[in-house]
């Protein structure tokens, strides 16, 4: 039978069981120190990669912004010379 949101109770039960199993597996994995260290190392690698991507995007954005400002100034000069 469907509840008010349209999900039937069997599907809700299966989703709940899957989430519970995933949480249980996560607890077991994290209970070992070597696994926590591996996960911590991977997290730090992802964090460093994310910081590099952010830095690259920031640098490129600043470069493009500078180029845009130069183009605007050039366009202003062209417009002023026409009048």
N, C-alpha and C positions, 0 to 999 in steps of 0.2 A: 504494500500500500504506500502511496506517495504522501510525503509530508507537505507542509505548506510551501516549501521552497522547490518541490518537484523531485527530490531525491527519494527513492524508495528505501525502506529500512534495511533491506539486504545489502544494497550498494553502500549505504552508510556504515553498516557493520563491517563490510569488507575493507572499506577505506580506513576505518578505525583500526582494524587488525593490521593492515599494512603499515600504517603510521606507527603503531605500537611495536611491531617487529623491527622496523627501521631504528626506532629510538633504542630498543633493547640491544640491537647489534652495535649501535654507536657506543652505548655504555660499555659493552664488553670490549670493544676495540680500544676505547680510551682508558680502560682500567689498567692496561699494561703501559709501563713507563716508556718502553722503546717505541710504542705506537704513538704516544703523545709527543715524543721528541720528533718522530718522522713527520707527524702532522704539523707540528710547530715549525719545522724546517721548511716544509712545503708552503705553509702560510707566509713565512718570511720571504720565500722566493717569489710568490705571487705578489706580495706587497711591494717588493723591490721592482718587479716588472711593471706593476701599476704605476709606481712613482716615476719610472723611466718614461712610460707612455704619456703620463701627465706632463712631464717636463718637456718631452718632444712636442706635444700638442701646444703647450704654452709658448715654446720658442717659435714654432711655426706661426701661431696666431699673432705674436708680437711682430714677426717679420712681415706678415701680410698686412697688418695694421699700418706699419711704417710705410710699406709700399703704397698702400691706399692713400695715406696722408700726402705722400709725394705726388701722387696722381692728381689729388684734389688741388694741391698748390699749383701744379702745372696747368690744370684746367682753369683755375682762377686767372692766371696770367694770360692765357689765351683769350678768355672772355674780356678781360680789361683791355687787351690790345685791340679788340674789335670795336670798342666803344670809345 
